[in-house]
Amino acid sequence: MFNSITLCFISFLGGGMIGMGTVLFVQGAFYNENKIEEKRNQSQINE
């Protein structure tokens, strides 16, 4: 009983950390893409 609860808790923590890492990674990738596009737009406006 105790082992199954511990295993479930550890797997829950592991899955949560993986999920958060994936979300943060995706958000960071989109944020960087938007920054690059903004720089391109600014350079086109300056020209």
The 8 nearest C-alpha neighbors of each residue, nearest first, counted from 0:
[[1, 3, 2, 4, 5, 6, 7, 8],
 [2, 0, 4, 3, 5, 6, 7, 8],
 [1, 3, 5, 4, 0, 6, 7, 8],
 [2, 4, 6, 0, 5, 1, 7, 8],
 [5, 3, 7, 1, 6, 2, 8, 0],
 [6, 4, 8, 2, 7, 3, 9, 1],
 [5, 7, 3, 9, 4, 8, 2, 10],
 [8, 6, 4, 10, 5, 9, 11, 3],
 [7, 9, 11, 5, 6, 10, 4, 12],
 [10, 8, 12, 6, 11, 7, 13, 5],
 [9, 11, 13, 7, 12, 8, 14, 6],
 [12, 10, 8, 14, 9, 13, 7, 15],
 [13, 11, 15, 9, 10, 14, 16, 8],
 [14, 12, 10, 16, 15, 11, 9, 17],
 [15, 13, 17, 11, 16, 12, 10, 18],
 [16, 14, 18, 12, 13, 17, 19, 11],
 [15, 17, 19, 13, 18, 14, 20, 12],
 [16, 18, 20, 14, 15, 19, 21, 13],
 [19, 17, 15, 21, 16, 20, 14, 22],
 [20, 18, 22, 16, 21, 17, 15, 23],
 [19, 21, 17, 23, 18, 22, 24, 16],
 [20, 22, 24, 18, 19, 23, 17, 25],
 [23, 21, 19, 25, 24, 20, 26, 18],
 [22, 24, 26, 20, 25, 21, 27, 19],
 [25, 23, 21, 27, 22, 26, 20, 28],
 [24, 26, 28, 22, 27, 23, 21, 29],
 [27, 25, 23, 29, 28, 24, 30, 22],
 [26, 28, 30, 24, 25, 29, 23, 31],
 [29, 27, 25, 31, 30, 26, 24, 32],
 [28, 30, 32, 26, 31, 27, 33, 25],
 [31, 29, 27, 33, 28, 32, 26, 34],
 [30, 32, 34, 28, 33, 29, 27, 35],
 [33, 31, 29, 35, 34, 30, 36, 28],
 [32, 34, 36, 30, 31, 35, 37, 29],
 [35, 33, 31, 37, 32, 36, 30, 38],
 [36, 34, 38, 32, 37, 33, 31, 39],
 [35, 37, 39, 33, 38, 34, 40, 32],
 [38, 36, 40, 34, 39, 35, 41, 33],
 [37, 39, 41, 35, 36, 40, 42, 34],
 [40, 38, 36, 42, 37, 41, 43, 35],
 [39, 41, 37, 43, 38, 42, 36, 44],
 [40, 42, 44, 38, 43, 39, 37, 45],
 [41, 43, 45, 39, 44, 40, 38, 46],
 [44, 42, 40, 46, 41, 45, 39, 38],
 [45, 43, 41, 46, 42, 40, 39, 38],
 [46, 44, 42, 43, 41, 40, 39, 38],
 [45, 43, 44, 42, 41, 40, 39, 38]]
